[in-house]
Amino acid sequence: MKVHEATEIATLLNTRNALTRQYDAHRVLEHAKQYRVKQQDGRVVACAQLRVVQWYQWEVLHLSVHEDYARRGLGAALLEDAKHEALREGTKLLQCTIRAGNHDSERLFGRAGFRRVGGFHNERSGNDIGVWQYIVMPWHRQEII
């Protein structure tokens, strides 16, 4: 990943999310291999970070789409890519957190098969947070999606 791409990702993350800590190019570059991006017109217009939590679990962090490219299927494409990659790698579970009231994200993840399984209150941000999960590899292998 190049510095200008990391800068575009950081800007996208900061403008499209209610974060408790701002991103910069350096922070993105520290985890460059974890980012998945969609580019159009020579710039990053959508991104998500995929982080291994445990051998069976990955986390999808801060899926973000530039406002000029919203509702064009880019977020859904990132989630589908993440699901396929997780399946190839033998991951059993994808998880994300979504700020309560972020209806666009709740709708996007819900349509992708994620289900809200719980929640908590983030004291640092003052936000209620929903925990969402997607089972990549069900109990019986023949049921793999």
C-alpha positions, 0 to 999 in steps of 0.5 A: 500500500502506498502512502497516498492510499493510506491517507485516503483510507484514513480520511475516509475512516475519519469522515464516515465513522464516529471514532474515539481516535482519529486515523492517519496514514501511519496508523493505516500503514501499520496494518496495511495487509488487513485493509480491503479497498475498492477504488474508482477514478484512481482513488479509494472510495470504500474500505474495510479492515479485516483483523484476525481475533482468534484462529476461528474469528475475524473482525470487520472494522470500520467498513466505510464508503465515500459519500459520493459513492454510497448506495452503489453496492461497494459496501456489499461487495466488500462484505461478500469479499470478506465472507469468501476470504474468511471461508477460504482461510477456514474462519468460522465467524465474522464479527463487527460492531455497529453504533446503535442508530447507524441504520445504513450499516445495520441494513447493509450487514443484515442483508449480508447475513449478519445478525445482532447478537448483543450490545454494550455501552461505550463509555468513551464515545457515549454510544450504544454499540451492537455486536453483529456476527456472521457464521461463515462455516456452520456446524455441518460442512454440507451447509456451508454458504 
